[in-house]
Amino acid sequence: MSFTEKWKFLTYGTNLEKCPIFLASSNGKKIPLLKTLLSNSCINNCLFCPYRNERRITRTIWKKEELVNLTIKLTRAKKINGLFLSSGIIKDPILTSEKQIEIVEELRKLNYNNYIHLTLMPGIDIELMKRAVELANRVGINIEFPSQQYYDEVKLYLSFKQDVLKRLKLLSRIVEYYRKRGKKIDLVTQFIVGVKEESDKEILETTEYLYRKLNLKRVYYSAFEPIENTPLENKKPESKEREKRLYRASFLIRDYKLSYKDFEYDENGNLMYSDPKKSLKPEIKEKYNFNDLLKFEKFGIKRAFRLNNNYSLIKFLSTPS
């Protein structure tokens, strides 16, 4: 199988007409990464996933030398600044993670010092976690859903508590150990939003736990999109506005130490406004005197904190936009 064919089957969120490049956002900048799966084979049968075991698609895998050479070539050509490597679970999580780490080890042996993000497999063992943290700049295990209930409904071979949450806890401890010894390493995860009837409140409660207890750098959200020839192909796609809403609320929880309990929700447990600042409970707004500050579009939470009860506020508001 040619490189071009492998790009087609193993890359996602990319420009397939040229090469598998994904523009990641970081501090307001766009960072080009080679974003790819090691393999699109998977033992799982997640109802929403394009790579689910029972879906009839062409299955393939990167050889170590192929992906290493491609990463170096694209980096030297200044097309990418790093590698984002995930995978389907080929036979078991241990084998899959071993193959991922072998690729990263080879890149580091060749003095490849650029950014590497490894999405590790649920069920990975602790020794592989340690090696991944030693080698990568960012690691993660995708949590996907906020509780066991939703795992039971959409996944057949994974345990939310054992395969995912327990591994995230262990990975958090390992990351913290290396951070204290000077290594710059981030821990992240991702939710799929809108596959089932999970609410914003449930997602944000779990998000708060991940930030407070496990010290994650970032929680990502991906709005569900139906995939042809999967059990959910006729399900309505989730709104991108909901995805944005969750990101905004997530940043308030992460950066300003607000709680998921500080927001108002509708009868379905979803935030009442597209801008979560407007969903803050009255007593929270009053506590920070947000009511007046946040009427002005130019104010974000950060500026509201800084200018609250400050004499320069009057001058700022009187200045024409």
Backbone hydrogen bonds, N-H to C=O, Kabsch-Sander energy under -0.5 kcal/mol:
donor,donor_aa,acceptor,acceptor_aa,energy
6,K,2,S,-2.0
7,W,3,F,-2.7
8,K,4,T,-1.6
9,F,5,E,-1.6
10,L,6,K,-2.6
11,T,7,W,-1.6
12,Y,35,K,-0.6
15,N,21,I,-1.0
16,L,14,T,-1.0
18,K,15,N,-0.9
19,C,15,N,-1.0
21,I,19,C,-2.3
22,F,33,L,-3.4
24,A,22,F,-0.9
24,A,31,I,-3.1
26,S,29,K,-2.6
29,K,26,S,-1.8
31,I,24,A,-3.8
31,I,29,K,-0.6
33,L,22,F,-3.0
34,L,82,G,-2.6
35,K,20,P,-0.8
35,K,33,L,-1.0
36,T,34,L,-0.6
36,T,84,F,-2.5
37,L,10,L,-3.2
38,L,86,S,-2.5
40,N,60,T,-1.4
43,I,89,I,-1.6
47,L,154,V,-1.5
49,C,46,C,-1.2
52,R,49,C,-1.3
53,N,44,N,-3.0
55,R,52,R,-1.7
57,I,55,R,-1.1
62,W,38,L,-2.5
67,L,63,K,-2.2
68,V,64,K,-2.4
69,N,65,E,-2.4
70,L,66,E,-2.4
71,T,67,L,-2.4
72,I,68,V,-2.3
73,K,69,N,-2.6
74,L,70,L,-2.6
75,T,71,T,-1.9
76,R,72,I,-2.7
77,A,73,K,-1.7
78,K,75,T,-1.7
79,K,74,L,-2.9
80,I,74,L,-1.0
81,N,32,P,-3.5
83,L,115,Y,-2.2
84,F,34,L,-3.0
85,L,83,L,-0.5
85,L,117,H,-2.9
86,S,36,T,-2.2
86,S,84,F,-0.5
88,G,39,S,-2.5
90,I,88,G,-0.9
91,K,92,D,-0.6
96,T,92,D,-2.1
97,S,93,P,-2.4
98,E,94,I,-2.4
99,K,95,L,-2.0
100,Q,96,T,-2.1
101,I,97,S,-2.6
102,E,98,E,-2.2
103,I,99,K,-1.4
104,V,100,Q,-1.6
105,E,101,I,-3.0
106,E,102,E,-2.0
107,L,103,I,-2.0
108,R,104,V,-2.4
109,K,105,E,-2.2
110,L,106,E,-1.4
111,N,108,R,-1.7
112,Y,107,L,-2.3
113,N,111,N,-1.0
115,Y,81,N,-1.2
117,H,83,L,-2.9
118,L,116,I,-0.5
118,L,138,R,-2.7
119,T,85,L,-2.5
119,T,117,H,-0.6
120,L,118,L,-0.9
120,L,140,G,-3.1
123,G,163,D,-1.8
124,I,121,M,-1.8
129,M,125,D,-1.7
130,K,126,I,-2.3
131,R,127,E,-2.0
132,A,128,L,-2.4
133,V,129,M,-2.4
134,E,130,K,-2.1
135,L,131,R,-1.5
136,A,132,A,-2.7
137,N,116,I,-2.6
138,R,116,I,-1.6
139,V,186,D,-2.7
140,G,118,L,-1.5
141,I,188,V,-0.9
144,E,190,Q,-3.3
145,F,143,I,-2.5
150,Y,147,S,-0.6
151,Y,147,S,-1.2
152,D,148,Q,-2.6
153,E,149,Q,-1.2
154,V,150,Y,-1.6
155,K,151,Y,-2.7
160,F,158,L,-0.5
163,D,159,S,-1.7
164,V,159,S,-1.0
164,V,160,F,-0.7
165,L,160,F,-3.0
166,K,161,K,-2.0
168,L,164,V,-2.6
169,K,165,L,-2.1
170,L,166,K,-2.1
171,L,167,R,-2.9
172,S,168,L,-2.3
173,R,169,K,-1.8
174,I,170,L,-2.1
175,V,171,L,-2.7
176,E,172,S,-2.4
177,Y,173,R,-2.1
178,Y,174,I,-2.0
179,R,175,V,-2.4
180,K,176,E,-2.1
181,R,177,Y,-0.5
181,R,178,Y,-0.6
182,G,179,R,-2.1
183,K,178,Y,-2.3
185,I,183,K,-0.9
186,D,137,N,-1.7
188,V,139,V,-2.1
189,T,218,R,-1.2
191,F,220,Y,-2.6
192,I,144,E,-2.4
193,V,191,F,-0.6
193,V,222,S,-2.7
201,K,269,G,-2.6
203,I,199,S,-2.2
204,L,200,D,-3.0
205,E,201,K,-2.1
206,T,202,E,-1.9
207,T,203,I,-2.3
208,E,204,L,-2.6
209,Y,205,E,-1.7
210,L,206,T,-2.3
211,Y,207,T,-2.3
212,R,208,E,-3.1
213,K,209,Y,-2.6
214,L,209,Y,-0.9
214,L,210,L,-0.6
215,N,211,Y,-0.6
216,L,210,L,-1.6
217,K,187,L,-3.1
218,R,187,L,-0.9
220,Y,189,T,-2.7
222,S,191,F,-2.2
224,F,193,V,-2.9
230,T,227,I,-0.9
232,L,47,L,-0.9
233,E,230,T,-1.9
235,K,232,L,-1.5
238,E,224,F,-2.5
243,E,239,S,-1.3
244,K,240,K,-2.3
245,R,241,E,-2.4
246,L,242,R,-2.3
247,Y,243,E,-2.0
248,R,244,K,-2.4
249,A,245,R,-2.3
250,S,246,L,-2.7
251,F,247,Y,-2.3
252,L,248,R,-1.6
253,I,249,A,-2.0
254,R,250,S,-2.7
255,D,251,F,-3.1
256,Y,251,F,-0.5
256,Y,252,L,-1.3
257,K,253,I,-0.6
258,L,252,L,-1.7
262,D,259,S,-1.8
263,F,260,Y,-1.1
264,E,279,S,-3.5
266,D,270,N,-2.9
269,G,266,D,-2.0
272,M,264,E,-1.1
278,K,275,D,-1.9
279,S,276,P,-1.0
280,L,277,K,-1.1
281,K,262,D,-3.1
284,I,281,K,-1.0
285,K,281,K,-2.2
286,E,282,P,-2.7
287,K,283,E,-1.7
288,Y,284,I,-1.5
289,N,285,K,-0.5
289,N,286,E,-0.8
290,F,285,K,-2.7
293,L,289,N,-0.8
294,L,290,F,-3.0
295,K,292,D,-1.3
296,F,293,L,-1.3
297,E,295,K,-0.5
299,F,296,F,-2.0
300,G,298,K,-0.5
304,A,300,G,-2.2
305,F,301,I,-2.4
306,R,302,K,-1.9
307,L,303,R,-2.8
308,N,304,A,-1.4
310,N,307,L,-2.1
313,L,310,N,-2.1
314,I,311,Y,-0.8
315,K,311,Y,-0.8
316,F,312,S,-2.5
317,L,313,L,-2.6
318,S,314,I,-1.6
319,T,315,K,-0.7
319,T,316,F,-0.9
